[in-house]
Amino acid sequence: MFQYWRDLARKHKRKIIISTGVVAASYFIGKYVASKIEEFQKRIKEENFAKEQVKRRFKQTQNDSYMTFLSLLPVLVEPIYEDLNVEEITGELRSRRSSRKISQSEDNTKSETGLSTVASEEFKVSTKTTQEEGESLQKKMIQNKSKSELWSALKTVSLTRFMTLFYCQSMLIIYLHLQLNILSRKSYYESAVKLASVRDADLIKSAGNSSNQGDENTLPEQAFLSFSWWFLNKGWLQLKNIIEDSVEDVFGEINPRQKLSIKEFASLINTCQQTIYKKLQSGEDLQNDSSDAIVNFLLPPHDKEFYLLQQTNSADFLADFNADITNTENLEKFLAELRGYLQNEQVTSLLNILVTVGISLVLDNILADIEANTALKSNIDASEPNATKKGSENLKLASLLALITKQSNKLTNNSLDNDILCTLNNLQELEDLSANVYSNFIS
């Protein structure tokens, strides 16, 4: 029987060899294809995971930028309110009205319709007042002003503070998004490189050695983060001066008694914005080149950089930072990239968009308040024939200033439920700029 099978194998030897070769080849080819498919699927999963990681990191960075902004908002607002003290002027107007009220009869007081009524009724702002020994120079100057001068000053200071808050807040939002996306991108890139090197067995040891250098690399990052001090303490003043001059150019000749519609008031605000934009573009009122206008607000000159580090960091930090020249080199790389973005026309346009959107939301709120008050009055006095038309009636500029002051106070709220600031932070144009920075891995 074994002879039979040997004869059969010998007879069909060629066919058996070919068949065996085909089966073996098919097995190995199938195994190779299966391994390639598995490798491809693994690579797809890794790519999808990496994309999800990038998305999560990017979203977290934007959230961190906004939370940082909210934490710095009180630091930004406090000097603005001290420098543009609307409440001090309104307090003087109320004081003068009270003095006059005492010297006049009750009937004369009731019939009086002067602008001082607006000061007492429409500029009700809850502020903390403290009695100090003596009077400041600013208070003395206010007390020496005439009533008309006080109203002129109130007009300028109210509008300047309102515009300054929006411009400074918008500029700080842009600055923090640029700054934190630059740092977050660097952190993600380094972690991705380290992860890739760990996958290679030959590089595991070198990757472990390089991880010991992480603490040193954080020094330039910490120094970079401290540069927001310049805008919060110095830069905003330069911007405020430009805004104040623009407000004077547009509103200087308008009497507080003059009546304006919301549409006319919005048009004047828009004209003021255009004036500011032109001054930023032309470099008017700026000592340096106009292309560096926003840079000058947000970053110090090169000869002031060490001064800034001294103001914002401890002596131990400065000693560690200066011990290695690469820390200074890495910091300069961060600053150079940030300057490049700030000099881009996209940032100037984005600043204008943020301010425009914010002011539009405030004017919408003012219009809603006026309409709500009109509806309330119409319900009380339903017999008034023109009650339903009062929402479109003109208001004195003084009344509009009171509403602007009320809205300005809402802008200082650094809680998460501040709808206006949240809307500005979530604008698509801001996210596009952040994505552009975050995706730029070319240093």
C-alpha positions as CSV (number, residue, x, y, z in Angstrom):
1,M,0.0,0.0,0.0
2,F,2.9,2.3,0.8
3,Q,4.3,1.4,-2.6
4,Y,1.0,2.6,-4.2
5,W,1.2,6.0,-2.6
6,R,4.9,6.3,-3.5
7,D,4.1,5.5,-7.1
8,L,1.1,7.9,-7.1
9,A,3.3,10.7,-5.6
10,R,6.1,10.0,-8.1
11,K,3.5,10.1,-10.9
12,H,2.0,13.4,-9.8
13,K,5.1,14.9,-8.3
14,R,5.0,18.0,-10.5
15,K,1.4,18.7,-9.7
16,I,1.9,18.2,-6.0
17,I,4.9,20.6,-6.0
18,I,3.0,23.3,-7.9
19,S,-0.1,22.8,-5.7
20,T,2.0,23.0,-2.5
21,G,3.8,26.1,-3.8
22,V,0.5,27.8,-4.7
23,V,-1.0,27.0,-1.3
24,A,2.1,28.2,0.6
25,A,2.3,31.3,-1.5
26,S,-1.4,32.0,-1.0
27,Y,-0.9,31.5,2.8
28,F,2.0,33.9,3.0
29,I,0.5,36.4,0.7
30,G,-2.7,36.3,2.7
31,K,-0.8,36.7,5.9
32,Y,1.2,39.6,4.4
33,V,-2.0,41.3,3.2
34,A,-3.7,40.7,6.5
35,S,-0.7,42.3,8.3
36,K,-0.8,45.3,6.0
37,I,-4.5,45.7,6.5
38,E,-4.0,45.5,10.2
39,E,-1.1,48.0,10.0
40,F,-3.2,50.3,7.9
41,Q,-6.2,50.1,10.3
42,K,-3.8,50.7,13.2
43,R,-2.4,53.8,11.4
44,I,-5.8,55.1,10.7
45,K,-6.8,54.7,14.4
46,E,-3.6,56.5,15.4
47,E,-4.2,59.3,13.0
48,N,-7.8,59.7,14.2
49,F,-6.6,59.6,17.8
50,A,-4.0,62.2,17.0
51,K,-6.6,64.4,15.3
52,E,-8.9,64.1,18.3
53,Q,-6.1,64.9,20.6
54,V,-5.3,68.0,18.6
55,K,-9.0,69.1,18.7
56,R,-9.2,68.5,22.5
57,R,-6.0,70.4,23.1
58,F,-7.0,73.2,20.8
59,K,-10.4,73.5,22.5
60,Q,-8.8,73.4,25.9
61,T,-6.4,76.1,24.9
62,Q,-9.2,78.4,23.8
63,N,-11.0,77.8,27.1
64,D,-7.8,78.5,29.0
65,S,-7.3,81.7,27.1
66,Y,-10.8,82.9,28.1
67,M,-10.4,81.9,31.8
68,T,-7.0,83.7,31.8
69,F,-8.7,86.8,30.4
70,L,-11.5,86.7,33.0
71,S,-8.8,86.4,35.8
72,L,-7.0,89.5,34.4
73,L,-10.1,91.5,33.8
74,P,-10.2,93.2,37.3
75,V,-6.5,94.1,36.8
76,L,-7.3,95.8,33.5
77,V,-10.5,97.5,34.7
78,E,-9.3,99.0,37.9
79,P,-6.8,101.6,36.5
80,I,-9.3,102.5,33.7
81,Y,-12.0,103.3,36.3
82,E,-9.5,105.3,38.4
83,D,-8.3,107.3,35.4
84,L,-11.7,107.8,33.8
85,N,-13.7,108.5,37.0
86,V,-17.3,109.1,35.8
87,E,-18.7,108.7,39.3
88,E,-16.6,111.6,40.7
89,I,-18.0,114.0,38.1
90,T,-21.6,112.8,38.6
91,G,-21.1,113.1,42.3
92,E,-20.1,116.8,41.9
93,L,-23.2,117.4,39.7
94,R,-25.5,115.8,42.3
95,S,-23.8,117.8,45.1
96,R,-24.4,121.1,43.3
97,R,-28.0,120.1,42.6
98,S,-28.5,119.3,46.3
99,S,-27.0,122.7,47.3
100,R,-29.3,124.5,44.9
101,K,-32.3,122.5,46.0
102,I,-31.8,123.6,49.6
103,S,-31.7,127.3,48.6
104,Q,-34.8,127.1,46.4
105,S,-38.4,126.6,47.3
106,E,-40.0,123.2,46.8
107,D,-42.2,124.5,43.9
108,N,-39.3,125.9,42.0
109,T,-37.4,122.6,42.5
110,K,-40.3,120.6,41.1
111,S,-40.5,122.7,38.0
112,E,-36.8,122.6,37.2
113,T,-35.9,120.5,34.2
114,G,-32.2,121.2,33.9
115,L,-29.5,118.7,33.1
116,S,-28.7,118.3,36.8
117,T,-31.9,116.1,37.1
118,V,-30.3,113.7,34.7
119,A,-27.2,113.6,36.9
120,S,-29.3,112.6,39.9
121,E,-31.8,110.3,38.4
122,E,-30.0,108.6,35.4
123,F,-26.4,108.2,36.6
124,K,-27.2,106.0,39.6
125,V,-24.1,103.9,39.9
126,S,-23.4,101.8,43.0
127,T,-19.8,102.6,43.8
128,K,-17.8,102.5,47.1
129,T,-16.8,105.9,48.2
130,T,-14.1,106.5,50.8
131,Q,-13.4,109.7,52.8
132,E,-9.8,110.6,52.7
133,E,-7.9,113.4,54.4
134,G,-7.7,116.3,52.0
135,E,-8.8,116.4,48.4
136,S,-6.9,115.0,45.4
137,L,-5.8,117.4,42.7
138,Q,-8.3,115.8,40.4
139,K,-11.2,116.5,42.8
140,K,-10.1,120.1,43.1
141,M,-10.0,120.5,39.4
142,I,-13.5,119.1,39.1
143,Q,-14.8,121.4,41.8
144,N,-13.3,124.4,40.1
145,K,-15.2,123.6,36.8
146,S,-18.4,125.3,35.9
147,K,-21.6,123.3,35.4
148,S,-21.3,123.3,31.6
149,E,-17.6,122.3,31.9
150,L,-18.6,119.4,34.1
151,W,-21.2,118.1,31.6
152,S,-18.6,118.4,28.8
153,A,-16.1,116.5,30.9
154,L,-18.8,113.9,31.8
155,K,-19.6,113.4,28.1
156,T,-15.9,112.9,27.2
157,V,-15.1,110.7,30.1
158,S,-18.2,108.5,29.9
159,L,-17.7,107.8,26.2
160,T,-13.9,107.4,26.5
161,R,-14.3,104.8,29.3
162,F,-16.9,102.9,27.4
163,M,-14.8,102.8,24.2
164,T,-11.6,102.1,26.2
165,L,-13.1,99.1,28.0
166,F,-14.1,97.5,24.7
167,Y,-10.9,98.2,22.9
168,C,-8.7,97.1,25.8
169,Q,-10.8,94.0,26.5
170,S,-10.8,93.0,22.8
171,M,-7.1,93.6,22.5
172,L,-6.4,91.5,25.6
173,I,-8.6,88.7,24.3
174,I,-6.6,88.6,21.0
175,Y,-3.3,88.9,22.8
176,L,-4.0,85.9,25.2
177,H,-5.3,83.7,22.4
178,L,-2.1,84.4,20.4
179,Q,0.2,83.9,23.4
180,L,-1.4,80.7,24.7
181,N,-1.8,79.1,21.3
182,I,1.8,79.6,20.6
183,L,2.8,77.9,23.9
184,S,0.2,75.2,23.6
185,R,1.3,74.3,20.1
186,K,4.9,74.1,21.2
187,S,3.9,71.8,24.1
188,Y,1.8,69.5,21.9
189,Y,4.6,69.3,19.3
190,E,7.2,68.4,21.9
191,S,4.9,65.7,23.4
192,A,4.2,64.3,20.0
193,V,7.9,64.0,19.1
194,K,8.6,62.4,22.4
195,L,5.8,59.9,21.9
196,A,7.1,59.0,18.4
197,S,10.6,58.5,19.8
198,V,9.4,56.2,22.5
199,R,7.8,53.9,19.9
200,D,11.3,53.4,18.4
201,A,13.2,51.0,20.7
202,D,16.5,52.6,19.7
203,L,15.4,56.0,20.9
204,I,13.8,55.0,24.2
205,K,16.9,55.7,26.1
206,S,17.5,59.1,24.5
207,A,13.9,60.0,25.0
208,G,14.2,59.2,28.7
209,N,17.3,61.4,28.9
210,S,15.7,64.3,27.2
211,S,12.7,64.3,29.6
212,N,15.0,65.5,32.4
213,Q,15.3,68.8,30.5
214,G,11.6,69.7,30.8
215,D,12.0,71.9,33.8
216,E,14.5,74.2,32.1
217,N,12.3,74.6,29.1
218,T,9.5,76.1,31.2
219,L,11.6,79.2,32.1
220,P,11.2,81.0,28.8
221,E,7.5,80.1,28.7
222,Q,7.0,81.6,32.2
223,A,8.9,84.7,31.1
224,F,6.8,84.9,28.0
225,L,3.5,84.7,30.0
226,S,4.6,87.6,32.2
227,F,4.7,90.0,29.2
228,S,1.0,90.7,29.6
229,W,2.1,93.1,32.4
230,W,3.1,95.7,29.8
231,F,-0.4,96.2,28.4
232,L,-2.1,96.0,31.8
233,N,0.2,98.7,33.2
234,K,1.5,100.8,30.3
235,G,0.1,100.0,26.9
236,W,-3.6,100.6,27.7
237,L,-2.8,104.3,28.5
238,Q,-1.5,104.8,25.0
239,L,-4.6,103.3,23.5
240,K,-6.8,105.4,25.9
241,N,-5.2,108.6,24.7
242,I,-6.0,107.8,21.1
243,I,-9.6,106.9,22.0
244,E,-10.0,110.1,24.1
245,D,-8.8,112.3,21.2
246,S,-11.2,110.5,18.8
247,V,-14.2,111.0,21.1
248,E,-13.3,114.7,21.3
249,D,-13.2,114.9,17.5
250,V,-16.6,113.3,17.0
251,F,-18.6,114.4,20.1
252,G,-16.8,117.6,21.1
253,E,-19.4,120.0,19.6
254,I,-22.5,118.0,20.7
255,N,-24.3,119.5,23.6
256,P,-25.5,117.0,26.3
257,R,-28.9,118.6,26.0
258,Q,-29.1,117.6,22.3
259,K,-31.6,114.9,21.5
260,L,-30.5,111.9,19.5
261,S,-32.1,108.7,18.3
262,I,-30.4,105.4,19.0
263,K,-29.6,105.2,15.3
264,E,-28.0,108.6,15.3
265,F,-26.0,107.8,18.4
266,A,-24.9,104.5,16.9
267,S,-23.7,106.4,13.8
268,L,-21.6,108.7,15.9
269,I,-20.1,105.8,17.8
270,N,-19.3,104.2,14.4
271,T,-17.7,107.4,13.2
272,C,-15.6,107.4,16.4
273,Q,-14.5,103.8,15.7
274,Q,-13.5,104.8,12.2
275,T,-11.5,107.7,13.5
276,I,-9.7,105.4,16.0
277,Y,-9.0,102.9,13.2
278,K,-7.5,105.5,10.9
279,K,-5.3,106.8,13.7
280,L,-4.0,103.3,14.3
281,Q,-3.3,102.8,10.7
282,S,-1.7,106.1,10.0
283,G,0.3,106.1,13.2
284,E,-1.1,109.5,14.3
285,D,-0.4,110.2,17.9
286,L,2.1,107.4,18.0
287,Q,5.8,107.9,18.4
288,N,6.7,104.8,16.4
289,D,5.9,103.4,13.0
290,S,2.2,102.9,12.4
291,S,2.7,99.2,11.5
292,D,3.9,98.6,15.1
293,A,0.9,100.4,16.7
294,I,-0.7,97.4,18.3
295,V,2.7,95.9,19.1
296,N,3.6,99.1,21.0
297,F,0.4,98.7,23.1
298,L,1.0,95.0,23.9
299,L,4.7,94.6,24.1
300,P,7.5,96.7,25.5
301,P,10.5,98.0,23.5
302,H,13.5,95.8,23.5
303,D,15.3,98.0,26.0
304,K,12.4,97.6,28.5
305,E,12.2,93.8,28.3
306,F,14.5,93.1,31.3
307,Y,12.7,95.8,33.3
308,L,9.4,94.0,32.7
309,L,10.9,90.7,33.8
310,Q,12.2,92.4,37.0
311,Q,8.7,93.8,37.6
312,T,6.9,90.4,37.2
313,N,9.3,87.8,38.5
314,S,11.3,86.9,41.6
315,A,15.1,87.3,41.9
316,D,15.5,83.5,42.0
317,F,13.6,83.2,38.8
318,L,15.7,85.9,37.1
319,A,18.9,84.2,38.3
320,D,17.9,80.8,36.9
321,F,16.7,82.4,33.7
322,N,19.9,84.3,33.1
323,A,22.0,81.3,33.9
324,D,21.4,79.8,30.4
325,I,21.6,81.9,27.3
326,T,19.2,79.5,25.5
327,N,16.4,80.8,27.8
328,T,16.8,84.3,26.4
329,E,17.0,82.9,22.8
330,N,13.8,80.9,23.2
331,L,12.0,83.8,24.8
332,E,13.0,86.0,21.8
333,K,11.6,83.3,19.4
334,F,8.3,83.5,21.2
335,L,8.3,87.3,21.1
336,A,9.3,87.4,17.5
337,E,6.5,85.1,16.5
338,L,4.0,87.1,18.6
339,R,5.2,90.4,17.0
340,G,4.7,88.9,13.6
341,Y,1.1,88.1,14.3
342,L,0.4,91.4,15.9
343,Q,1.8,93.3,12.9
344,N,-0.6,91.4,10.6
345,E,-3.5,93.3,9.2
346,Q,-5.7,90.3,10.2
347,V,-5.2,91.3,13.9
348,T,-6.2,94.9,13.3
349,S,-9.3,93.9,11.4
350,L,-10.2,91.4,14.1
351,L,-9.8,94.1,16.8
352,N,-12.3,96.2,14.9
353,I,-14.7,93.3,14.5
354,L,-14.6,92.5,18.2
355,V,-15.3,96.1,19.2
356,T,-18.0,96.5,16.6
357,V,-19.8,93.3,17.7
358,G,-19.5,94.3,21.4
359,I,-20.8,97.9,20.9
360,S,-23.7,96.5,18.8
361,L,-24.7,94.2,21.6
362,V,-24.6,97.1,24.1
363,L,-26.7,99.3,21.8
364,D,-29.2,96.4,21.4
365,N,-29.4,96.2,25.2
366,I,-30.0,99.9,25.5
367,L,-32.7,99.8,22.9
368,A,-34.4,96.9,24.7
369,D,-34.3,98.8,28.0
370,I,-35.9,101.8,26.4
371,E,-38.6,99.7,24.8
372,A,-39.2,97.9,28.1
373,N,-39.6,101.3,29.9
374,T,-41.9,102.5,27.2
375,A,-44.1,99.4,27.5
376,L,-44.2,99.9,31.2
377,K,-45.3,103.5,30.9
378,S,-47.9,102.7,28.3
379,N,-49.4,100.1,30.6
380,I,-49.6,102.6,33.4
381,D,-51.1,105.3,31.2
382,A,-53.0,103.5,28.5
383,S,-55.0,106.6,27.7
384,E,-51.9,108.3,26.3
385,P,-52.4,108.3,22.5
386,N,-48.8,108.2,21.4
387,A,-47.6,105.8,24.1
388,T,-46.7,103.0,21.7
389,K,-44.5,105.3,19.6
390,K,-42.2,106.4,22.5
391,G,-39.7,103.6,21.8
392,S,-38.5,105.5,18.7
393,E,-38.4,109.0,20.4
394,N,-35.1,110.8,20.7
395,L,-33.3,111.0,24.0
396,K,-31.0,113.6,25.3
397,L,-27.3,112.8,24.9
398,A,-27.1,113.0,28.7
399,S,-29.6,110.3,29.1
400,L,-27.8,108.1,26.6
401,L,-24.6,108.7,28.5
402,A,-26.3,107.4,31.6
403,L,-27.3,104.2,29.8
404,I,-23.8,103.8,28.4
405,T,-22.3,104.1,31.9
406,K,-24.7,101.4,33.2
407,Q,-23.6,99.1,30.3
408,S,-19.9,99.9,31.0
409,N,-20.3,98.7,34.5
410,K,-21.7,95.4,33.2
411,L,-18.6,95.0,31.0
412,T,-16.4,94.7,34.2
413,N,-18.2,91.6,35.3
414,N,-15.6,88.8,35.1
415,S,-18.1,85.9,35.7
416,L,-18.8,83.2,33.1
417,D,-22.3,84.5,32.6
418,N,-21.2,87.7,31.0
419,D,-22.9,87.3,27.7
420,I,-21.1,90.1,25.8
421,L,-17.6,89.0,26.7
422,C,-18.5,85.3,26.0
423,T,-19.8,86.3,22.6
424,L,-16.6,88.1,21.8
425,N,-14.5,85.2,22.8
426,N,-16.5,82.8,20.7
427,L,-16.4,84.8,17.4
428,Q,-15.5,82.6,14.4
429,E,-12.9,85.1,13.3
430,L,-11.0,84.8,16.6
431,E,-11.1,81.0,16.4
432,D,-9.8,81.1,12.8
433,L,-6.8,83.2,14.0
434,S,-6.2,80.8,16.9
435,A,-6.4,77.8,14.6
436,N,-3.9,79.5,12.2
437,V,-1.5,80.0,15.1
438,Y,-2.0,76.5,16.5
439,S,-1.5,74.7,13.2
440,N,1.8,76.6,12.4
441,F,4.4,74.1,13.3
442,I,7.1,75.8,11.3
443,S,9.3,77.8,13.6
